[in-house]
Amino acid sequence: MTMTAPIVSCHLPAELNSFIGRRHEIAEVKRLLSDARLVTLIGVGGVGKTRLAMRVGFDLRRSYPDGVWLVELAALESPELLVQTVMECLEIQDRSVRPPIEVLTDHLRDKRMLLILDNCEHLLDECATVAETLMRAAPGLRILATSRQTLGVVGEQTMAVPPLPMPDFDLARSSTDSLKQYDAIRLFADRSQSVLPGFEVTEDNQDSVARIVRRLDGIPLAIELAAVRLRAISVEQLLARLDDRFRLLTMGARTALPRQQTLRALIDWSYALCTEQERLLWARLSVFSGGLDLEAAEHVCAGDGIEPDEVVDLVVGLVGKSVLAREGDQNTVRYRLLETIRQYGRDRLRESGDEAALRARHRDWFEDLASRGQREWFGPDQVAWFNRLGAEHGNIRSALDYCLTTPGEAVRGLAIATSLRFYWIATGSLREPRDWLDRLLAANDAEGDAAATARANALCVNARLAVLQSDFALAADMLEEARGLAKQLDSAAVLAEISYVRGLATLLQRDSAGAADLLEEAVTGYREADAPMGVVNALLYLATAHSLLGHPGEAVTRFTEGLETCEARKDHWFKSYTLWVYGIEVWREGDVARAVEMEREAIRLKEPFDDRLGTALCIEALAWMAADGTPERAAVLFGASQERWRSFGAPPFGYLSGHHDASEALARERLGEEEFEAAFRRGTELTPADALAYAMCEDVKPARPAAAAQPSPLTRREMEIARLVAQGMTNKAIASELVIAQRTAEGHVEHILAKLGFNSRSQIAAWVGEQGLLPGGAP
């Protein structure tokens, strides 16, 4: 009997170059993790802690059925967002008002998972507290942390990550082959080959290579930065310049040379190799957090010594010197400073006295970007803007932090956070924007109409987010203050927004008649304010209210108007939610086939946003629609739906709970209690990808307990992705080709590997070829 390969969930980025050595360290970390629940890798910057942790995580992925997850903390500047960041990395979309740590511990309580917390040193106390709390609540959780210091948690095991092994100074008896056994030599050779094809360690250069890695103390980042210089100079020239540079650092006792100082000296040298303008740009780029694109560099960093049209050439120069790392594909290019290099640049910027000015320019750029994103959200470029704002999330946080910590700037922060209202909601992130808005509203003491308008808008957005978390009392207080400001300003737009939020709150509290009145008022107000996005948003819930009131004619009229507007603007987001509730109304009127297709179309529209909440709502609706005709299918979908609600920290919108209860009762009656429970359990065992494929009616058959295990077939979507993998496309390229989120593409590829029992993309490609599934082959 052929057994199905176990599903492996490994949420780690792919390695972009080869992993060299560390066999002893990998074995030791694995041993420590078998005995301890918290292991911290400590060491200087650039020594390779992150790469080691990720390699261990990848090797152990099959030992953790609930996944290996990476939480990158280097770009996180606000300790208050630590728990939120962990929740985002674990894909927990919390819509409750419970403390975030409670939601997180509840999610992890029964999980067997490895969590990698990377770069904890600047959040040491917070990381220690969170780690200890999570381990107490979740006995199956293991944590692997990287830091320059220990966390200081009871039971913590630490391992100092040493430099790579390297030869000693007595090279006379060393052969070339014996030198190649040292990991530091192998790393230098490998990275040199990437910039100088054909490079080899030979008898002629082995002495110089060995001395280079010795001068660099075997620190991987230092070796990589040095190897890239072979683009322009020889090994001997490289060694000569290292000797010159480090002479100042080695005066006195050699044993007193700190490795961090060695790395800094190498970066000093890289800095010295740059032109004056490149140095200036390097320092200015350090204000970015989590990467940047060329447009941002041109707008934030130009001026005072750098013309806008010079930025592109300077960026090319910094990429060539390995100061900037190029990311992305041919269509979307971004740049990132390694954290050590970014901190070096920030020191130079601070020394110049320009840090405050550059942070203000950085804030200005991302305030403008957020404003443009809001204007363009309701249109054909909606998905592109969603992805762009997602890529800039770290920079947005930095801009908001600047506004919060700089006197007199809170009102600008309110404008940024308010402009991002639909982005926040689309990401499923409600707590973070509420936290920013709470703090910015408390800090804002500006006066005048502009400040009052910013405050009123921020109160409305904050109240909207609170309503989505069922925090109705606090939302009402904020709306009351906003109403006073709106009347003072005579603002139709703010009054319309207040009516909308009150209407949504009333609907969620199951007063459909009251909601209909308020939402009708909102639609009228939005029309007067010439706010078509607001009109469509309000129509969505106004139509829902009429549907619940048993007014099908009014409901269909409103749904139809909303859909027509969305289609005219080529909108995806509002159209998907309109199709969701419109489909429920069509089902209630008896057209099940059309209703099912509407739900599936809504799911397809949600895919580029990775909208797991919206998809779960559609799967729930599909369960209702199957209850009468295909009750077994309904039971499976109910089971799959229940698993999805667990990840949100809250059940589906309560105003629709009547449909759920009636449909579940009907399916139980049709199937019988025993068969219903068996099908329900099969639904709970579906992976998220299989649950979605089953809902979309793809070829997924939940295994019955009595059935023999069979190899899992690929769904139609997985087959499509397998073909693209076979054509050599990356996950990012696949996501772009199919207009889906990159994370979704990664999940599909991971699932394909698990189903086929493979562990590499090349095996997928070979399998596709063997099956004749490449373009031109048999379908």
C-alpha positions in Angstrom: 0.0 0.0 0.0 1.4 3.4 -1.0 1.2 5.9 1.8 0.5 9.6 1.2 3.4 11.8 2.1 2.8 13.9 5.2 1.9 17.5 4.8 4.9 19.7 5.7 4.3 23.3 6.6 7.6 25.3 6.4 7.1 29.1 6.3 10.7 30.0 5.7 12.1 32.1 2.8 14.0 30.2 0.1 17.8 30.4 0.3 19.2 32.6 -2.4 22.7 31.1 -2.4 24.4 28.0 -1.1 24.6 27.1 2.6 28.2 26.4 3.5 29.4 24.3 6.4 28.0 24.5 10.0 27.4 20.7 10.2 28.6 20.6 13.9 26.5 23.7 14.8 23.4 22.3 13.1 23.7 19.0 15.0 24.2 20.9 18.3 21.2 23.1 17.8 19.0 20.1 17.0 20.3 18.4 20.1 19.5 21.4 22.2 16.0 21.7 20.7 15.3 18.1 21.6 15.9 18.9 25.3 15.0 22.5 25.7 11.9 24.5 24.5 13.9 27.7 24.0 17.2 27.8 22.4 18.9 31.2 21.7 21.7 31.5 19.1 24.0 34.4 20.2 26.9 36.0 18.4 28.2 39.2 16.8 26.5 40.8 13.8 27.3 39.0 10.5 28.3 35.7 12.1 25.5 33.8 10.4 22.9 33.3 13.2 19.9 33.8 11.0 21.1 31.5 8.2 21.9 28.8 10.8 18.5 29.1 12.4 16.7 28.9 9.1 18.7 25.8 8.0 17.9 24.0 11.3 14.2 25.0 10.9 14.2 23.6 7.4 15.9 20.4 8.4 13.4 19.9 11.3 10.2 20.8 9.3 8.8 17.3 9.3 9.1 17.2 13.1 6.6 20.0 13.6 3.1 19.2 12.1 1.9 22.7 12.7 4.8 24.3 10.9 8.1 26.1 11.1 7.5 29.8 11.2 10.0 32.7 10.9 9.3 36.0 12.7 11.8 38.7 11.4 12.2 41.4 14.0 15.1 43.5 12.7 12.9 46.1 11.1 10.5 46.3 14.0 11.1 49.5 15.9 8.0 49.6 18.2 8.1 47.1 21.1 4.3 47.5 21.4 3.9 45.7 18.0 5.9 42.6 18.9 2.8 40.4 19.6 1.0 41.8 16.6 4.0 41.0 14.4 4.1 37.4 15.7 0.4 37.1 15.0 0.8 38.4 11.4 3.6 36.0 10.7 1.5 33.1 12.0 -1.4 34.4 9.8 -3.7 35.0 12.7 -6.3 37.6 11.7 -7.7 38.6 15.1 -11.1 40.4 15.0 -11.8 40.3 18.8 -11.2 42.9 21.5 -9.3 40.4 23.7 -5.7 41.2 24.5 -3.5 40.1 21.6 -1.4 37.8 23.8 -4.5 35.9 24.8 -5.5 35.4 21.2 -2.0 34.3 20.4 -1.7 31.8 23.3 -5.1 30.4 22.4 -4.0 29.8 18.9 -0.8 28.1 19.9 -2.2 26.1 22.9 -2.6 22.8 21.1 0.0 23.3 18.3 3.3 21.5 17.7 5.3 24.2 16.1 8.8 25.7 15.8 8.9 29.5 16.0 12.0 31.3 14.9 12.4 34.7 16.5 15.1 36.4 14.5 17.1 39.5 15.7 15.8 39.9 19.2 18.6 42.1 20.6 16.8 45.4 20.3 13.6 44.0 21.9 15.2 41.8 24.5 12.8 42.3 27.4 9.7 42.1 25.2 10.9 39.0 23.5 11.7 37.3 26.8 8.3 38.1 28.2 6.5 36.8 25.1 8.6 33.7 24.8 8.0 32.7 28.4 4.3 33.4 28.1 3.9 31.3 25.0 5.9 28.4 26.3 3.8 28.3 29.5 0.6 28.2 27.4 1.7 25.9 24.6 3.5 22.8 25.7 4.1 21.7 22.1 5.8 24.9 21.1 9.6 25.2 20.6 11.3 28.6 20.1 14.6 29.2 18.3 15.8 32.7 18.8 18.7 34.7 17.4 20.2 37.6 19.3 23.4 39.3 20.3 22.4 38.7 23.9 20.6 35.9 25.8 16.9 36.5 26.5 17.3 35.5 30.2 14.3 33.2 30.3 14.2 30.3 32.8 15.0 27.1 30.9 16.7 28.9 28.0 19.6 27.1 26.4 22.1 29.2 24.5 24.7 28.4 21.9 27.3 30.9 20.8 27.6 30.8 17.0 31.3 30.9 16.2 33.0 32.2 13.1 33.6 29.7 10.4 36.6 27.3 10.8 39.7 28.7 9.1 43.3 27.7 8.7 46.0 29.0 11.2 49.0 31.0 10.1 51.2 28.1 9.5 50.4 27.5 5.9 53.7 26.0 4.7 52.5 22.4 5.1 48.9 23.0 3.9 47.9 21.6 0.5 45.2 23.2 -1.6 42.9 20.2 -0.9 43.3 20.5 2.8 42.6 24.2 2.8 39.4 23.6 0.9 38.1 21.6 3.9 37.9 24.8 5.9 34.4 26.3 5.8 35.7 29.9 5.6 37.8 29.0 2.5 34.8 27.2 0.9 32.5 30.2 1.6 35.0 32.7 0.1 35.5 30.4 -3.0 31.7 30.0 -3.5 30.9 33.7 -3.2 33.9 34.6 -5.4 32.7 32.3 -8.1 29.3 34.1 -8.1 31.0 37.4 -9.1 34.0 35.9 -11.0 33.0 32.7 -12.8 35.7 30.2 -12.9 37.4 31.4 -9.7 39.2 28.6 -7.9 41.5 28.3 -4.9 44.8 27.2 -6.4 48.4 26.8 -5.3 49.1 30.3 -6.6 46.5 32.1 -4.6 45.8 29.8 -1.6 48.2 31.7 0.7 46.4 35.0 0.0 42.9 33.5 0.3 43.8 31.9 3.7 45.2 35.2 5.0 42.1 37.0 3.8 39.7 34.8 5.8 42.0 35.0 8.8 42.0 38.8 8.6 38.2 38.7 8.5 38.1 36.4 11.5 36.0 33.9 9.6 32.9 36.1 9.9 30.5 35.1 7.0 29.2 38.5 6.2 32.7 40.0 6.2 33.9 37.2 3.9 30.9 37.8 1.5 31.5 41.5 1.4 35.2 40.9 0.6 34.6 38.3 -2.1 32.5 40.7 -4.1 35.6 43.0 -4.6 37.0 40.4 -6.9 34.9 41.9 -9.6 37.4 44.7 -9.8 40.7 43.6 -8.1 42.8 40.5 -7.6 43.0 38.3 -4.5 46.5 39.8 -3.8 45.2 43.4 -4.1 42.3 42.5 -1.8 44.7 41.1 0.8 46.9 44.2 0.6 44.0 46.6 1.2 42.7 44.5 4.1 46.2 44.7 5.7 46.3 48.4 5.3 42.9 48.9 6.6 43.2 46.7 9.6 46.6 47.9 10.7 45.0 50.6 12.9 42.8 48.0 14.5 45.5 45.5 15.4 47.9 47.9 17.1 48.5 46.5 20.6 47.5 43.0 21.7 46.1 40.9 18.8 43.9 39.0 21.3 42.0 42.2 22.1 40.6 42.6 18.6 36.8 42.3 18.9 35.2 40.5 16.0 32.5 43.2 15.8 35.2 45.7 15.3 36.6 43.7 12.5 33.3 43.6 10.8 32.9 47.4 11.3 36.3 47.9 9.8 35.4 46.0 6.7 32.3 48.1 6.4 34.5 51.2 6.9 36.5 50.0 4.0 33.4 49.4 1.9 32.4 52.9 2.8 35.8 54.2 1.8 35.5 52.6 -1.6 32.3 54.5 -2.3 32.2 57.9 -3.9 31.2 60.9 -1.8 27.7 60.8 -3.4 27.4 57.0 -2.8 28.3 57.5 0.8 25.7 60.3 1.1 23.0 58.1 -0.5 24.0 55.1 1.7 23.5 57.2 4.8 20.2 58.6 3.6 18.9 55.2 2.6 19.2 54.1 6.2 16.0 55.8 7.0 14.1 53.1 5.1 12.8 50.1 7.0 12.2 46.8 5.2 13.4 47.9 1.8 12.5 50.6 -0.8 12.0 51.1 -4.5 13.8 53.5 -6.9 11.0 56.0 -6.8 11.2 56.3 -3.1 14.9 56.7 -3.2 14.6 59.5 -5.8 12.1 61.5 -3.8 13.5 61.0 -0.2 17.2 61.0 -0.9 17.7 63.6 -3.6 18.7 67.1 -2.9 21.6 68.8 -1.1 24.4 67.1 -3.1 22.4 64.5 -5.1 20.3 65.5 -8.1 17.1 63.3 -8.7 18.4 62.0 -12.0 21.7 60.9 -10.3 20.0 58.6 -7.9 19.6 55.6 -10.3 23.3 55.6 -11.1 24.2 55.8 -7.5 21.9 53.0 -6.7 23.5 50.9 -9.4 26.9 51.7 -7.8 25.8 50.6 -4.4 24.3 47.4 -5.7 27.6 46.7 -7.4 29.4 47.2 -4.2 27.0 44.9 -2.3 25.9 47.7 -0.1 22.3 47.4 -1.5 20.7 44.1 -2.2 18.5 43.9 -5.2 15.2 42.0 -4.7 12.2 41.2 -6.9 11.9 40.3 -10.5 11.9 42.1 -13.8 8.6 43.8 -13.2 9.0 44.8 -9.5 12.5 45.7 -8.3 13.2 46.7 -4.7 16.3 47.2 -2.7 17.3 46.4 0.8 20.2 47.3 3.1 21.4 44.4 5.2 20.6 45.3 8.8 24.3 45.7 9.8 24.9 47.9 6.8 21.7 49.9 7.5 22.8 50.6 11.1 26.2 51.7 9.9 24.5 54.1 7.5 22.3 55.4 10.2 25.3 56.2 12.4 26.8 58.2 9.5 23.5 60.0 9.0 23.3 60.8 12.7 26.8 62.1 12.7 26.0 64.4 9.8 23.2 66.1 11.7 20.7 65.3 8.9 18.8 62.4 10.5 15.8 64.5 11.6 15.4 66.1 8.1 15.7 62.7 6.3 13.1 61.1 8.6 10.8 64.0 7.9 11.3 63.6 4.1 10.7 59.8 4.6 7.5 60.6 6.4 6.4 63.0 3.7 6.9 60.4 1.0 4.9 57.7 2.7 2.2 60.1 3.7 1.8 60.9 0.0 2.0 57.2 -0.9 -0.8 56.4 1.6 -2.9 59.2 0.2 -2.4 58.0 -3.4 -3.2 54.5 -2.3 -6.5 55.6 -0.9 -7.4 57.5 -4.1 -6.5 54.5 -6.3 -8.0 51.8 -4.1 -11.3 51.9 -5.9 -10.1 51.2 -9.4 -8.3 48.9 -11.8 -5.0 49.1 -9.9 -6.4 48.0 -6.6 -4.5 44.7 -6.4 -1.2 46.5 -7.4 -1.7 49.1 -4.6 -2.5 46.4 -2.1 0.7 44.7 -2.9 2.7 47.9 -2.9 1.4 49.0 0.5 2.1 45.6 1.8 5.7 45.8 0.6 6.0 49.2 2.4 4.5 48.1 5.7 7.8 48.5 7.6 8.3 52.0 6.1 4.7 53.0 7.0 5.3 51.9 10.6 8.5 54.0 10.7 6.6 57.0 9.3 3.9 56.6 11.9 6.5 56.2 14.6 8.2 59.5 13.5 4.8 61.3 13.7 4.1 59.9 17.1 7.5 60.7 18.7 8.1 64.1 17.1 6.3 67.1 18.7 3.6 68.7 16.5 3.6 65.8 14.0 0.7 63.7 15.3 -1.8 65.2 12.9 0.2 64.1 10.0 0.3 60.6 11.5 -3.5 60.7 11.7 -3.6 61.4 8.0 -1.4 58.5 7.2 -3.3 56.0 9.3 -6.7 57.2 8.1 -5.7 57.0 4.4 -4.8 53.3 4.9 -8.3 52.3 6.2 -9.1 49.8 3.5 -5.6 48.5 3.3 -5.7 47.7 7.1 -9.1 46.0 6.7 -8.0 44.0 3.6 -5.0 42.7 5.5 -7.1 41.5 8.3 -5.1 43.8 10.6 -7.4 45.6 12.9 -5.5 45.9 16.2 -2.4 47.6 14.8 -4.2 50.5 13.2 -6.4 50.9 16.3 -3.2 51.1 18.4 -1.6 53.7 16.1 -4.9 55.8 16.0 -5.4 55.6 19.8 -1.8 56.9 20.4 -1.9 59.5 17.7 -5.3 60.8 18.9 -4.0 61.1 22.4 -0.8 62.9 21.2 -2.5 65.3 18.8 -3.0 68.8 20.2 -3.1 70.8 17.0 -5.8 73.3 16.4 -7.6 74.7 13.3 -10.0 73.3 10.7 -7.4 71.0 9.1 -6.5 69.4 12.5 -10.2 69.1 13.3 -10.9 67.4 10.0 -8.0 65.0 10.5 -9.2 64.2 14.0 -12.8 63.6 12.9 -11.7 61.3 10.1 -9.4 59.4 12.4 -12.2 58.9 15.0 -14.5 57.5 12.2 -11.8 55.1 11.0 -11.0 54.0 14.6 -14.7 53.5 15.3 -15.1 51.5 12.1 -12.3 49.2 13.2 -13.7 48.9 16.7 -17.1 47.9 15.3 -15.5 45.2 13.2 -14.1 43.9 16.5 -17.6 44.2 18.1 -16.3 47.0 20.4 -19.6 48.8 20.1 -19.6 51.0 23.2 -16.1 52.5 22.5 -17.1 53.0 18.9 -20.2 55.0 19.9 -18.1 57.3 22.1 -15.7 58.0 19.2 -18.6 58.7 16.8 -20.2 61.1 19.2 -17.0 63.2 19.3 -16.7 62.9 15.5 -20.3 64.2 15.1 -19.5 67.3 17.1 -16.5 68.0 15.0 -18.4 67.3 11.8 -21.1 69.8 12.7 -18.5 72.4 13.6 -16.8 71.8 10.2 -20.1 71.4 8.3 -18.6 68.2 6.7 -21.0 66.1 4.7 -18.3 63.5 4.2 -17.7 63.0 7.9 -21.4 62.9 8.6 -21.9 60.2 6.0 -19.1 58.2 7.4 -20.6 58.4 10.9 -24.0 57.2 9.5 -22.2 54.3 7.8 -20.3 53.2 10.9 -23.4 53.5 13.1 -25.4 51.5 10.4 -22.8 48.8 10.3 -22.7 48.5 14.1 -26.5 48.3 14.2 -26.6 45.6 11.6 -23.9 43.6 13.5 -26.1 43.9 16.6 -29.0 42.4 14.6 -31.3 45.4 14.2 -31.8 45.2 10.5 -34.5 47.9 10.4 -32.4 50.4 12.3 -29.4 49.6 10.1 -31.4 50.1 6.9 -32.4 53.6 8.0 -28.8 54.6 8.9 -27.2 53.0 5.8 -29.7 54.8 3.6 -28.7 58.0 5.2 -25.0 57.1 4.6 -25.6 56.4 0.9 -27.3 59.8 0.5 -24.5 61.5 2.4 -21.8 59.8 0.3 -23.5 60.8 -2.9 -23.7 64.5 -1.7 -20.0 64.3 -0.8 -19.1 62.7 -4.2 -17.6 59.7 -2.6 -18.4 56.7 -4.9 -16.3 54.2 -2.8 -18.3 55.1 0.3 -21.5 54.7 -1.7 -20.6 51.2 -2.8 -19.5 50.3 0.7 -22.8 51.5 2.2 -24.9 49.9 -0.5 -23.3 46.5 0.3 -24.7 46.5 3.8 -27.9 48.4 3.0 -28.8 45.6 0.6 -27.9 43.0 3.2 -30.2 44.7 5.7 -33.1 44.7 3.2 -32.4 41.0 2.5 -32.6 40.2 6.2 -35.8 42.2 6.5 -37.4 40.1 3.7 -37.4 42.9 1.1 -35.9 41.0 -1.9 -36.8 43.7 -4.4 -35.0 46.4 -2.5 -32.1 44.1 -1.8 -31.6 43.1 -5.4 -31.8 46.7 -6.6 -29.1 47.8 -4.1 -26.9 44.8 -4.8 -27.2 45.3 -8.6 -26.3 49.0 -8.3 -23.3 48.2 -6.2 -22.1 45.5 -8.6 -22.5 47.7 -11.6 -20.4 50.4 -10.0 -17.7 48.0 -9.0 -17.6 46.5 -12.5 -17.4 50.0 -14.1 -14.4 50.8 -11.8 -12.8 47.4 -12.2 -12.9 46.9 -8.4 -12.2 43.5 -6.8 -12.5 44.1 -3.1 -16.0 45.5 -2.8 -17.3 43.4 -5.6 -16.1 40.2 -3.8 -18.0 41.1 -0.7 -21.1 42.2 -2.6 -21.1 38.9 -4.5 -20.9 37.1 -1.1 -24.0 38.6 0.4 -25.8 38.9 -3.0 -25.3 35.2 -3.5 -26.9 34.5 -0.1 -30.0 36.4 -1.2 -30.1 34.6 -4.6 -29.9 31.3 -2.7 -32.8 32.3 -0.4 -34.8 33.0 -3.5 -34.2 29.5 -4.8 -31.5 29.8 -7.5 -28.9 27.6 -5.9 -26.7 27.1 -8.9 -26.4 30.8 -9.6 -25.8 31.5 -5.9 -23.0 28.9 -5.8 -21.3 30.4 -8.8 -21.5 33.9 -7.2 -19.7 32.6 -4.1 -17.0 31.0 -6.1 -16.5 34.1 -8.2 -16.2 36.0 -4.9 -13.5 33.6 -3.8 -11.6 34.1 -7.0 -11.7 37.8 -6.6 -10.4 37.5 -3.0 -7.4 35.4 -3.9 -4.9 38.2 -4.8 -5.6 39.7 -1.4 -5.1 36.4 0.5 -8.4 37.4 2.1 -8.8 34.5 4.5 -11.7 36.0 6.4 -13.7 36.7 3.2 -12.9 33.3 1.8 -14.1 31.7 5.0 -17.4 33.6 4.8 -17.9 32.3 1.2 -17.1 28.7 2.2 -19.6 29.1 5.1 -22.2 30.3 2.6 -21.4 27.4 0.2 -22.1 25.0 3.1 -25.5 26.5 3.6 -26.3 26.1 -0.1 -25.3 22.5 -0.1 -27.4 21.5 3.0 -30.5 20.5 1.2 -29.3 18.8 -2.0 -25.8 17.5 -1.0 -25.8 17.3 2.8 -22.6 15.3 3.0 -20.8 18.1 1.2 -22.4 20.6 3.5 -21.1 18.8 6.5 -17.6 18.7 5.2 -17.7 22.4 4.4 -19.1 23.1 7.9 -16.1 21.2 9.4 -13.6 23.1 7.2 -15.3 26.4 8.0 -15.0 25.7 11.8 -11.3 25.2 11.5 -11.0 28.6 9.7 -12.9 30.5 12.4 -10.5 29.2 15.0 -7.7 31.2 13.4 -9.6 34.5 13.6 -10.3 34.6 17.3 -14.0 35.3 16.6 -17.0 33.6 14.9 -18.6 34.8 11.7 -20.8 37.9 11.6 -23.6 37.1 14.0 -26.4 38.7 12.0 -26.1 35.8 9.6 -26.0 33.1 12.3 -29.7 32.2 11.6 -28.7 30.9 8.2 -25.9 28.8 9.7 -28.1 27.2 12.4 -31.0 26.4 10.0 -28.7 24.9 7.3 -26.7 22.8 9.8 -29.9 21.4 11.3 -31.2 20.6 7.8 -27.9 18.8 6.8 -28.0 16.8 10.1 -31.6 15.8 9.4 -30.8 14.7 5.8 -27.7 12.7 6.8 -28.3 11.5 10.2 -26.3 12.4 13.2 -23.6 9.8 12.9 -22.9 10.4 9.2 -23.0 14.2 9.7 -20.4 14.0 12.4 -18.1 11.8 10.4 -18.3 14.1 7.4 -17.8 17.1 9.6 -14.6 15.6 11.1 -13.3 15.0 7.6 -13.8 18.7 6.9 -11.8 19.7 10.0 -8.9 17.5 8.7 -8.7 19.3 5.4 -5.7 21.6 4.9 -6.6 25.2 4.1 -5.6 24.6 0.4 -7.7 21.4 0.2 -10.7 23.1 1.9 -10.6 25.9 -0.6 -10.2 23.4 -3.5 -13.1 21.4 -2.2 -15.3 24.5 -1.9 -14.4 25.4 -5.5 -15.4 21.9 -6.5 -12.0 20.8 -7.6 -10.9 17.1 -7.4 -10.3 16.9 -3.6 -11.8 13.9 -1.8 -11.7 14.1 2.0 -10.4 10.7 3.1 -13.0 8.6 4.8 -11.6 6.8 7.9 -12.3 3.3 6.5 -10.7 4.1 3.1 -7.2 3.0 2.2 -4.8 5.9 2.0 -4.2 6.8 -1.6 -1.7 9.3 -3.1 -3.3 12.7 -3.1 -4.1 13.9 -6.6 -3.2 17.5 -7.6 -6.1 19.9 -8.0 -6.5 21.8 -11.2 -4.9 24.9 -9.6 -2.0 22.8 -8.3 -1.5 21.2 -11.7 -1.4 24.7 -13.3 1.2 25.8 -10.7 3.2 22.6 -11.2 3.5 23.4 -14.9 4.8 26.9 -14.1 7.3 25.4 -11.7 8.5 23.1 -14.4 9.0 26.1 -16.6 11.4 27.5 -14.1 9.2 30.3 -12.6 9.8 31.5 -9.1 6.9 31.7 -6.5 6.8 35.5 -7.1 6.6 35.1 -10.8 3.9 32.5 -10.4 1.9 34.8 -8.2 2.2 37.6 -10.8 1.2 35.3 -13.6 -1.9 33.9 -11.9 -2.7 37.2 -10.0 -2.6 35.6 -6.6 -0.7 36.5 -3.4 2.9 35.3 -3.3 2.1 33.6 0.0 -0.7 31.7 -1.7 1.7 30.5 -4.4 4.2 29.4 -1.8 1.5 27.4 -0.1 0.4 25.7 -3.3 4.0 24.7 -4.1 4.6 23.4 -0.6 1.4 21.3 -0.9 2.4 19.9 -4.3 5.8 18.8 -2.8 4.0 17.1 0.1 1.4 15.4 -2.1 4.0 14.0 -4.5 6.5 13.1 -1.7 9.1 15.4 -3.1 11.5 17.9 -1.5 12.7 20.0 -4.4 11.2 22.0 -7.3 13.4 20.1 -9.7 11.6 16.9 -8.8 8.3 18.6 -9.6 9.7 19.6 -13.0 10.8 16.1 -13.7 7.5 14.7 -12.7 5.6 17.1 -14.9 7.8 16.1 -17.8 7.2 12.4 -17.2 3.5 13.0 -17.1 3.6 14.8 -20.5 2.2 17.9 -18.8 4.5 20.5 -20.2 3.1 22.9 -22.8 2.4 20.9 -26.0 2.0 17.6 -24.0 -1.2 15.8 -23.2 -3.5 17.5 -20.7 
